């Protein structure tokens, strides 16, 4: 990942949800002369969470950066900051292809564990993950990076069999097929 400035940090923010959190965090970064290089934010059941990579023109202690961001919002934010270092996994994972795993059915404990354990056992990294439960039903959507050494047809069979054993439906589709069949527009 290319950052705007030489001094980059990972910033994680959590709070009860309310309007203006992103604006407050953005203002704190801008006041430090910094840039937001990438971010992902969501609200779950009334809780706000944000993770971002920020770069600053000068080195700062991660605790000082976290304190500055905490002070930007009067409601109180939980903030963790650390120096950005390219993760070792990203450098050693080898060639992968992006797939989407989906599952839905009747909820019960252990489903996320079972799917994620299978993926981890195949060295398949989950890069984005969404789970929602409504009543007794659930839906899961995950973007995963599948090493090109795997036979995708066998992975699909394994996942479908797991779903049958556990009483839910699970599919693995290449990102391009998922986008085309669901009329979504994903960009990298």
Secondary structure by P-SEA (a helix, b strand, c coil): ccccccbbbbbbbbccccccaaaaaaaaaaaaccccccccccccccbbbbbbbbbbcccccaaaaaaaaaaccccccbbbbbccccccccccccbbbbbbbbbbccccccaaaaaaaaaaaacccccbbbbbbccccbbbbbbbbbccccaaaaaaaaaaaaaaaacbbbbbbcaaaaaaaacccccc
